[in-house]
C-alpha cells in the first residue's frame, strides 16, 4: 500500500512539475504539418525553418473549406482578407482558384506595412485566406500579434473550396 501511495505521489509530483514547465513552442505558422508539432527549446523548426514561438501566442481559429460558406453566412459582418498576390486575387494567375465574394486583397508581403488600414477592425471577425493555406496562417498570426482578436484562417485555402455560393 505504501509503495502504491509513493508511486501515486511521484506521478502527481511529476505531473505538477510538468504542468508548471515553461510554455511549449511551435513553429511560426506556415500552413504545413509541422505547425502542430511542439518543442521545448528555442530555435527554428527543423521541418520548415520558421522561428519557434510560444504555443500560447498562436491565437487564431481555423475553418474547414467545406464549411467556409456557412461560416461566412453565420458571420455576415466578417472582413474577408485575401493575402495572395494581386494577380491571384484578380484571377490572372494560373491556376485561378477564385476568391470569396466581398473579399479585400492585401498581399502577405504588404500586410505588416498596411496594418494601419485595418486598425478600425481589431475586434471584427476577420477570415484570412490564400491559395493553399501557407501564407494565410502567417497573416493570421501577424494580425493576432498586433491586437486583432477575432481572426480565423481558412485551412487548405481557396484551392480546396468547392462550394461556389460564396466564391466570386
Buried (B, 14 or more C-beta within 10 A) or exposed (E): EEEEEEEEEEEEEEEEEEEEEEEEBBBBBBBBEBBEBEBEEEEEBEEBEBEBBEEEEBEBEBBEBEBBBBBBEEBEEBBBBBBBBEEBBEEEBEEEBBBBEEBEBBBBEBBEEEBEEBEEBBEBBBBBBBBBBBBBBBBBBBBBEEEBEBBBBBBBBBEBBEEEEBBE
